[in-house]
Amino acid sequence: TKCKWHIIAETNAFSSPELKQGKAHGLATDVWSLGLLLNFILYETTENVWINKDHVEIEVPEGTSDWLLELLRSMLHYDMAKRYSISTVLEI
């Protein structure tokens, strides 16, 4: 049987915009998935993240630190070229 995290990670909800569009992808796609997993661990949902035509919106509870919100926004940037690299995430 599959563990809970494996099943969650396979869902379409964790797929980056470029993956959903069938475009080429790389490590930036993994950063997206990691950002969404972090969001899920913190807020127990992915329903607070919306992918629009050319941008991503994130709704977080009041009191969320600016630092954390910036981290999530940078990991979940719609444009994978503007998304934080894994090196940047690990430095934080």
C-alpha positions as CSV (number, residue, x, y, z in Angstrom):
1,T,0.0,0.0,0.0
2,K,1.0,3.6,-0.6
3,C,1.7,5.9,2.3
4,K,-0.3,9.1,2.7
5,W,2.4,11.5,1.5
6,H,3.0,9.5,-1.7
7,I,-0.6,9.6,-2.6
8,I,-0.8,13.3,-2.0
9,A,2.4,14.0,-4.0
10,E,0.9,12.2,-7.0
11,T,-2.2,14.4,-7.1
12,N,-2.7,17.1,-9.8
13,A,-2.8,19.7,-7.0
14,F,1.0,19.4,-6.5
15,S,1.7,19.8,-10.3
16,S,3.4,23.0,-11.4
17,P,1.9,25.3,-14.1
18,E,4.5,24.1,-16.6
19,L,3.9,20.4,-15.8
20,K,0.1,20.9,-16.2
21,Q,0.8,22.6,-19.6
22,G,3.0,19.8,-20.8
23,K,6.0,22.1,-21.1
24,A,9.6,21.2,-20.4
25,H,10.5,21.2,-16.7
26,G,13.3,20.7,-14.3
27,L,14.4,21.4,-10.8
28,A,12.2,24.5,-10.7
29,T,9.2,22.1,-10.9
30,D,10.6,20.3,-7.8
31,V,10.8,23.6,-6.0
32,W,7.1,24.2,-6.8
33,S,6.2,20.8,-5.4
34,L,8.3,21.4,-2.3
35,G,6.6,24.9,-1.8
36,L,3.2,23.3,-2.1
37,L,4.1,20.6,0.3
38,L,5.4,23.2,2.8
39,N,2.1,25.1,2.3
40,F,0.2,21.8,3.0
41,I,2.2,21.0,6.1
42,L,1.6,24.5,7.5
43,Y,-2.1,25.0,6.5
44,E,-3.3,21.4,5.9
45,T,-4.6,22.3,2.5
46,T,-3.7,23.3,-1.0
47,E,-7.0,25.0,-1.6
48,N,-5.5,28.3,-0.6
49,V,-3.3,28.4,-3.7
50,W,-4.8,29.3,-7.0
51,I,-3.1,29.1,-10.4
52,N,-4.6,31.8,-12.7
53,K,-3.8,32.4,-16.3
54,D,-0.4,34.0,-15.7
55,H,0.1,34.2,-11.9
56,V,-0.4,32.4,-8.6
57,E,-2.4,33.7,-5.7
58,I,-1.9,32.5,-2.1
59,E,-4.2,33.1,0.7
60,V,-2.7,32.6,4.2
61,P,-4.1,33.2,7.7
62,E,-3.7,36.6,9.3
63,G,-0.5,36.7,11.3
64,T,1.5,34.8,8.8
65,S,5.0,36.4,8.8
66,D,6.1,38.4,5.8
67,W,9.2,36.2,5.6
68,L,7.1,33.0,5.3
69,L,4.7,34.5,2.8
70,E,7.6,35.7,0.6
71,L,9.2,32.2,0.8
72,L,5.9,30.6,-0.4
73,R,5.4,33.2,-3.1
74,S,8.9,32.7,-4.4
75,M,8.7,28.9,-4.4
76,L,5.3,29.0,-6.1
77,H,6.1,31.7,-8.6
78,Y,4.2,31.1,-11.9
79,D,7.2,31.7,-14.0
80,M,9.7,29.0,-13.3
81,A,12.6,31.2,-14.3
82,K,11.7,33.6,-11.5
83,R,11.0,30.8,-8.9
84,Y,13.6,30.4,-6.1
85,S,16.2,27.8,-6.9
86,I,16.6,24.9,-4.5
87,S,20.0,26.4,-3.4
88,T,18.2,29.7,-2.4
89,V,15.6,27.7,-0.5
90,L,18.2,25.8,1.4
91,E,20.1,29.0,2.3
92,I,17.0,30.4,4.0
